[in-house]
Amino acid sequence: MQIREISLKELDIAYELIKELRHLSYDEFEDLIYEMRHREYKIFGLFERNILYTYAGVVVQTNLYHKKHLYVDDLVTKEGSRSHGYGKEMLSYLEDYAKIFQCQHIVLSSGFAREEAHRFYEHHGFSKKSFLFLKTL
């Protein structure tokens, strides 16, 4: 098992997994990744035998509420490979990564319907702190 940063040259590999979480065409995905580069958006992948099993898209950021923190924009493990420890390994890696950058928290948002994911996060030390509000323009 290996966790490493996924390069821009490997976006096709990353897309095959992220499309299980986000409903985007490849072109939309690629455009958004390039647009997010200014935020220092990083993609980490957990690989086993050169197969990508878990994708994590993260940003180190600072705000008044969470102070310096690692925000997890995207986290998904390959369908059919969940509950095999891949997500747990990725969260452990992200915690170490956040500590390197002296983050005080790891923060993420998860949709109401993803109850299994919520149980996973709570099992790994996350707690529900707020609602996320969205207004479409």
N, C-alpha and C positions, 0 to 999 in steps of 0.2 A: 504494500500500500504506500502511495506517495501523494503528498499534497504539495502543490506548487502553483505559482502564478501562471495563468493562461495568457499567452501573448496574443496580440492583434492578428497574427498570422494563423491563429488557431480558432478564430471565431466560428468557423463552420462546425467544429467539434462542440464548442460551447452551445451553439444554437440548438443542436440536436437534443440537448437536455433542457435548456431554459424554456423551450417551447412547451414543455410539460407544465410549466408554471405560468408563463406569460403568453398571451395570445397575440403574437407578433409575426409578421412575415420576416424572412431573413433580411430583406432590405431595410425594414424598419428597425430591426435589432441592430444591424451594423451602423446605421445612421445614429441611433441613440447612443451606442457605445462610444462612437467618435465624439458626439456632442458632450458626453459626460466626462471626457478626459480632463477637462479643466477642473473638475471636482476631485481629481485623483482617484476616480473609481477604479478599483482593482477587482479582477476576477481570479478566484482561486478554485482549483479543481482537485478533487480527490480521485486518483487513478489507481486501478488495480489491473495488472496485465495490459496496460495501455488503453484501458476502457475507462471513460469518464463516468463516475458514479454519483458524485455530488458536485454541485456548482454553488459557489458563494460569491455574490457581488457586494463589495463593501466600500465604505468611505470613512476616513477619520475626519471628524468635524467637531466644531465647538458651537454651542449655543447657551443661552442663559439658563435653560431648564436642566439639560443633561450635562452641562459643562463640556469638557473634552470627552468624546465618546467614539466608539466604533458603531457606525450605523450599518446594519445589514439590510441592503435594498432587496436582495434576492437570495434565497436559499432553497435548493431543491435537490432531492436524491431521486435517482432513476426509479421509475415505477417498477415494481416487482423486486426491487433491491432494498426497500425500506425495512427497518427493523433488523438490519444486519450490522449495525454499528458504524456505518459510514457517516451519518449525520452527527453522531456523538463525537467521532474523530474530528470532523470539520469544526464543530463548536469548540473543541479543546484547542485546535490550531488557532482559531479566531481569537480565543481568549489570550493565548500567548502573544499573538500579533498585536492585540489591543494593549497589552501590558508594555510591549516594546515602545509603543507610542505614548505611554503614560496616560492612557484613557482611564476614566473613572467608571465607565459603564459600557455595556454592549446593548444597543437599542435596536428593536425591529418592530415592524408592523405586520399583522397577519389578519386576513379576512375572516369575518364571522363564520363562514362555512367550513373553514379548515380546522375543525375541532380536533382531529387527530394530531395535527401540527401543534395545536395549543397544548395538548397533553404532553407532547414531546418537549416543548419549550419549558413548561412548568416542571417537568421531571428533571430538567437540566438546570434548574435554578432561576429561571426567568419568572417574573410576576407581572400580572396585568396592572398597568398603571393609568391608562387613559383610553378614551375613544379617539379615533382619528376621524375628522370630519372632512368631507369632500364636496365641493360645489363645482359642477361642470359648467364651463363657460362656452 
